[in-house]
């Protein structure tokens, strides 16, 4: 497996010589782009000319990761050439959030061929219910096949996100899946969140799918405004700093939900995934040292699974970036120190993550506010 990386920033391309990389045989190119640049036909055409036969997947971001750097207003291009692995890519458009479950079943079904090893998912960031997404995939994919994925970003604006396959992104809401086939393909993965809970634990007394109306019988939006004080005027973007930790009563396993939008009329809050009625919920806030420590732990566990990885796909949640701010590169640097200088690093900041649960690597769940590390290699 070989990796070629280039980037676009400040109106110019940064291209490091890589004479050994077969540009005309490259199978997969992951383009992570700032929202302001993602619809540029000039950028897409440049990438297409450089990698003429590749599947090009373009995703808008809340920040780009290129090598050891965390950037805004840039494009990170990661070209992957597999010597023994077959790649199949499919996409579908989605018009309503209620279509999430069936659309994902269609996509999962399109990948069911022999020797399927893993599935990557890149999705529109605002039109998809992540919990329904996962359920649709689970119903068709075999239990021995893992899938991981991420939701496109739009800085912290929550206005419009973009995903596209082999074309310039446009207003269409798209989900793209990548299937990797053959026993030579290997993948290692881990994620860690490490946020601190605060305030009272409350029962979700009224919710429907990913829309929450009441906690302990009180409007959830009013509670958010009480805790956020002056930051409440910046909702929904300020809500990224205060995700919701939820768990079923009696369970030791919890997941984090990021706020996506608010409704002033009915005082509801829409989250990136389902928040079942009857669950226990508690607000969370970022802790700088624990967030950096979480990134280190994710890399340490991931690297322990393999020898000589070729590419590290790092996807961190936009909420972590808002907490770390100008020190965001530190969570990338700590991962670099663990996985080594020979491994190519690329990635972005997303709105949510589809990732294995803490206790079962084949049981994927919707997560928010995590750093995910995916390591690729071939044997």
C-alpha positions, 0 to 999 in steps of 0.5 A: 500500500502506498500513499500520496498526499498533497494540499491546497492552501492560500491559493496554491498547491503544496506537492511533495515529490513522490516518484514511486507513487503510481498516480494512474493506478491509484484506486481511492482519493479522500479529499477533505475540504473547507466549505468555502473551497469544496465546490471548486471545479478547478480544485476537483479537476486538478485532483482528477487529472492527477489521479485519473482512474481513482474514486474521488470522495470529497467531504466538507469539514470543520477543519482539515488535518494534513500531516501534523497540521490542523488547518482551516480554509484548505484542502487535504488530498489523500491518495491511496494505492492498494496492491492487493485490495479491491475497492467498490464505491457506491453513493445515494442521495437523501431528501429527508432525515426519515429516509436514513434507515432505508437508504443505508440498507440499500447501500449496505446491500450494494456492497455484499460481495465475497471477501468484504472486509470493511466499510467506510461511510461518509455522509451529509452532516445535517440531513441524516439520522446517524442512529437510523443509519447504523441500524440499517447497516447492521441489518444487512452486514454480516456480524464479522464485518466492521463499518466506520464512518463520519458526518461531513462538517460545515465549520461550526455554522450548521448551514450546509455540508457537502459529500460527493463521489467522482464529481464537483460537490453541489446541493445534493445530500449524499451518502457515500460508502466504500467497501474494501475486499480481500484478505490482504486488507487490514484495518486497526481502529480505536476512539476515545472521547474523555469529556467531563460530565457536570450538572444533574442527571436527568431523565429524558421524559419526552423525545422522538428519535433524535429530537428531545423535548423534555428532560425531567418534564422541563423543556430541554432548550430552557435547560441548555440556556440556563447552563450556557448563560451568555453563550446561549445566544450563539446556539446551536454552534455554542452547543458543540461545547456542551454535548449530552451524555446518555445511557439506559438506566442500569447500563454501564455503557454511555454514548455522547450526542452532539447538538445539531439544531434548536427549535424556539417554538417547541423548545426542542433540541435536535441531536446527531443521533437518537436519544430514547425516551426513558434514558438518563442524560447529563451535560458534558464540557471539555477538559483540555488535558483529558481531550489530549490524553484521549487522542493519545490513548486512541492512537496507542490502542490502535497501533498496538493492533498492527505492524507497519501501518501505511496510512492513519485516517484521523477524524476528530469531532468539531466540539473538540476543536472548539475546546482546543482552539489554537492548540488543536494540533496538539492532539495530532502531534501526540498521535504522530509521536505514537504511530511514528513518522513513517505513517502518512496522516490525513483527516478532518473534523466532523459532526459525528462518528460511526464507531465500534462500541467500547465493549465490542469492536463489531458493534458500531454505535453513533458517537460524538465528541471523539477522536477516531484513529483508523490505521490502514495497511496490507499484508 
